[in-house]
Amino acid sequence: MKILTALFLILSVIFCSVFGGQQTRPRVREFGLKIGVLEPGPLNSITDVPGVRVGQVTLIEGDRIRTGVTAILPHPGNIFQEKVPAGIYVANGFGKLTGYTQVDELGTLETPIILTNTLSVPEAAAAVIEYILSLPGNEQVSSVNPVVGETNDGWLNDIRARAVKKEHVLEAIRSAREGPVEEGSVGAGAGTTCFSFKGGIGTSSRKLPPERGGWTVGVLVQTNFGGVLQIKGLLIEELLKKEKAESSNLTPPGEGGSCLIVVATDAPLDSRNLKRLAKRALLGIPRTGGYYSNGSGDYAIAFSTAPGVRVPHREKSLTMKVEIVRNEAMSALFQAAAEASEEAILNSMFKATTMIGKDGHRAEALPLDRLKILLERFRNENE
């Protein structure tokens, strides 16, 4: 009986560290840290933007598959028939963002945004095409611009196995819902690392005050990049220096990787100002200590859900009349995007759990117990 009890405890620890534990770790604000000055929306999530839905599929198989899919839908209707204005900004282009050139040229998004791993981009794009062609009203559609982004989770995941299949992408799209978004080692963030710790999916939002328009900006990130981790401007890499394993191949490298940032807003923006908004969202990376390293693909995609700026696929009129936000009113939205992006990146790490994957590679969760002690000590020393 004692042997069985001991075995059960061991398996329980392994299960919690590898497969779950997301709900046992706090988000940044639950931890007691406030990022920026603007207030978040009710859920502090990209889904605070009306109509936005998120779906995720996480693939944890054996000791080598640690990957998944995250789908972001701008509105619950037929997005191909009701396109939304969008803009993309690239900080460092070492990545694979399918659909980028058409969004940049036409300024519209006509499919869900899919995040996954590097080698699964073609499969995900095929699934998005299948999804769009299957929608009622799209029977005559003969061209689709799937938008699929990625980060390389090959440290923990057997990326060459290409475990993500079309059915996983379709499941993520069809399961997309409003409401809270699961964060950490889930979906497209299942196998990612960040600043040599476990990274993942994170989200946050900001609600502007009425005198600034009252609009909401929501951000979702897939973190898989390196640098020198900092929180609220405090460099903590040395403070949180981990005990290194005897074999250096057991801990993730501190450089390379990528970060995908998706920004949603209900502010009526055109594609030009959405590209400017995307550029500001990328500030979340250096604010947390990243620097767009040579091997990092760092992209931000921004779209507006405002019904008044949607673009019909077919329209008899040769012109469009829309009401959009003036340039002079953009600064508050820029601040919201920067703050929400910074907090989303930290949420992805705060919620992520320790993961062991391919070849015994291990990514430790950010040690929040030690972090709290160190932050309190720093606060006391500077009062």
N, C-alpha and C positions, 0 to 999 in steps of 0.2 A: 504493500500500500504506500509506504514512504517513497519507494522508487517511482511509482505512478504519480504521486503528488508532486515530486520534484520535477518529473518530466513535464507535467502539466504547466508548472510555473515557468519552466524554461520556454516551452512553446508559446505561452502567453506573452512573455517578454518579446520573443521574436516576432510574433504576430503584430503586436502593438508598434514595434519599431519599424517594421517593414510595410505593413499593410494599412495601418490606420492611425488613430490618435489625433486626427485633425481637430476635433472638438475639445481636446484637453489643453490646447495651447491658445493663449489669448491673441487677439488682434492688437495692433499698436496702441489704440486708444484704451482698450481694456487693460493693457499693461500699465497705463498711466502716462503715456507720452502724447502730446498734442503737436501735430505737424501743421505749421502755417497758422494763419489767422482767420481764414474763412471757415464757416461752419459746413460740415458735411450734410448730405441729404439723410433722410430717415434710415436708410439701410447702409449708408456710407459705401455705396456700390454703384457700378455702372448701370445697374438696373433701376437706379433712382431716376434715370432719364426715361420719361414716359414711352412705353412701347418696346424698349430694348429688352431682349431675352437672351439668356445664356444657357447652353447645354454642354455637358461634358461626358466623356467616356474615358475611364482609366483602365489601362491594361497592365496588370501585375500577374505575370505568368512564370512559374518556376523560379530559377535564380538568375535569369538573364533578361527578361522582358520588363522594362520599366518605362512606359510611354503612354501616349493617349491623344485625345482630340478635345479641343475646346472650340465651340461654335458661338459666334455672336451675331444675332439677328437684329437689324435696325428697327423693324416694325413687324406686326403680326400678319400683314397682308402679303400679296405677291410682289416681292421686291423687284423682280424683273419688269413688271408692268408699272410699278410705282418706284422708280429709282430715287435714291437719295443723293444729294450733293455730298462730295467727299474730297479730301485732299490727303496726300501722302508726303511726308518729309523723311529724307534719308540722312542720318548722321554719319553712318559708315556702311557702305554697300556690300560688305562681305556676307551675303546671305541670299536666300532664294525667296523672293516675294512675287509669286505668280499673280499676274493681272495688273501690276504696277503701272505699266506704260499707258494702258487705256484709261485707267482712273486719272492719271496725270494729264492726259490729252483731253478727255471729255468732261472730267470733273464730276463724274457720277459713279455710284456703286450700285450694282444690279444683282448681287448675290450675297448670301451670308459671308462673313469673314471667318475663315477657318485657321486655327493654329494647331500645329502638330510638330513632328520631328523632321529633320532635313530630308531624309530619304523617302519619306512618306508624302511629300508634296504632290508628286504626280498622281498618286492614288487618291489623295484628298480632292484634287482638282477634278478628277474624273467623277467622283461622287457628287460634287457640287453641280457639275453639268447635268448629271442624271437627275438630281433633285429638281433643278430649275425646269428641265424639259418635261418632268412629270406633273408639274402644277397645272391645274385647269386654267385655260386661257393662254397657255404657252404652246399650243399644238403646232403653230406655224413658226416657232422660234428656230433659227438655224445658226445662231452665233451667241455664245455665252462667254462672259469674262469672269471666270472664277478667281476670287481673291483668297490666296492661301499663303500664310506666313509660317516661319519655322524657327526653331533653334535646334542646335545639335546636342542631343541627350546621350551621345555615344559613350560617355564615361560610365554611366550606370546601366544603360540600355544596350542590348545587342541590336544596334541600329541597322546592321546589315540584314537582319532577319526580316525587316520590313513588316512588322507585326500588325501595323494599322491597315485595315482593309476598308473597302467602300462601305460595308455594312456598319462599321464603327462610326464613320463620318456621318452617314445618314441617321444613325441613332442619335448622335450628338445634336444634329440639326432638329430632328423631330421631337426630341425631348426638351428642347430649349424652353425655358420658363422665365417669367418675371419673378421677383422676390430675391431672397438671399442667394449669394453665389458662394459655392464651396471654394476654399482657398488652400494653398499649400501644395502638397505632393499629389495633385489630382490633374486629370485631363492632360492637356499638353505640357503641364509642368510636373508630371509624375516622375520623370527621370532627370530633371534639370538641376544645376548647381549654381550658386551665386556667392561670390566672394569666398570661395572655398568651403562654403556651407551649403546646406540643401536649399535650393531655390524652388520656384514653382509658379503657381497662379496667384495673383493678388489683385485686389480691386479697391477703389475708393471713389468718393464723389465730393463735390462742393456745390453749395446752393448760394447764388448771389443774392444780396439784399435787394428789396424792391427798387430802391433808387438806382441800382446798377443793372436793372432789367429783370431780376428775379429768376433768371435762367439757371439750369442745372448743368454741370459738366461732370461726366462720369468717366472713369479710366479703368481699364483692365490690362494687366501686364503678364507676360510670360518671361520670367527672369532666368537667365543662363549666362551671366557675364561676370567679369572679374574687375579687380581694382583694389582700392584700399577702403574698406568699409568704414563709413561714418554715419552717425545718427545725430541729427540736429546740430551739425557742424563739428561734433566731437569725434576725432579720429580714435577709433577703438580697436584697430587691428592688433596693436601690441597688448592692449588691455585684455583682449579676448584670444590671445595666442593659444592655439590648441596644442596639446601634447601630440607630437608627431608619432605616427606609427613607425616601427623599425623599417618597414618597406615603404618607400616613398610612393609606390604605385597604389597605395590603399586610400590616399586622400586626393580629392580633385585638384587640378591645377588652378592657380589663382588668376590666370589671364585667359583671353580668348572667350569663346562662347558668344552669345547674342542676347538681345532684348527686343521683344515685340511689344508695342504699346498701342492699344486701341482706345480712341477717345470718342465719346458720344456726347451730344448736347442737344437740347431742345431750342437753343437760340437759332433764329433763322439766319443762317450764314450761307454765303456762296462758297464755291470750291476754293477760291483764292484765299479767303480768310480762314477756311478750314485747314488749308496747308500751313498757314501762319500759326494756327492753334496747335496743329500737330508738332510744329517745330518747338513750341514752348513746352509741350508735354515731355519732350526728350530731355528737358532740364532735370527731370527726376533722376536720370542716370548719374550725372556728375554730382548732384546734391547728395547722393548716397555713396559716392566714392568711385564711380566708374569714369572711364575716360575714352570710350569708343576705341578700344585697342585694335590693332591691325586685324586680328582674327575675329572681330566681333561684328555681327550684322545688326545694326541698330536702326529700327524703323518705327515710325509712328503713323497710324492711319486714323484720320478724324472724319466723322460724318455728322450731319444734322438730321434729326428726326422731325423737325418742324413740318407739319403737313403743307404749309403754304409754299415751301421751297422744293417739294418733291417734283420729279420730272417724269411726266407720263412717257411711256415707251412710244406711243403713237399719238399724235395730236394734229388736227387739221390746220390749226392756226400756225402761221409762220413766225409768230412772236410769242414771248412769255412775259407776263407782268408779275413780278414778285417783290415782296418787301423784305429787305435784309438789314442786318445790323450795320450801322455806320462804323468806319474805321476808328473814329474817336471813342467808340464804346467798347472796343475790343480788349483794352488793357485788363479789365476785371476778369474777363474770360481767360486771358493768358495766365493771370495769376492762379486762377482756379485750376487750370490744366497742370501747371507746374506743381502746385501743392498736392493735388490728387495723385499725380504720377509718383511723386516721392513717397507718399503714404502707401500707395498700392504696392510699390516695390518692397517696402519694409513689411507690409502685411504678408506678401508672398513668402518671406523668410520667417516671420514670427509664427505663421501657421504651419509651415513645413515641418515634417517629422524626419528623423534619421532614416536613411534608406541604404540598404545593402543591395548591390546589383551585380552586374556582369563581372566575372573574374574576381569576385570578392571585393570590388571597389566599394567604398563606403563614403557617404556624404552625411556628415553630422548636422543635426538641427542646430540652429543658432541657440547657444546656451543661455536661455532667458533668466535662469536663476542667478548665474554669475553676472549677467548683464545688469540686472536690477541692483545687485550689491555694488557694482562698480559705478553705476550712474548715481546712486545715492551717496557714495563716497566722494565722487567728483563734485556733486552739488554741495555737500557739507564743507568741502575744502574751499569752495569759492563763494560762500555766503559771508 
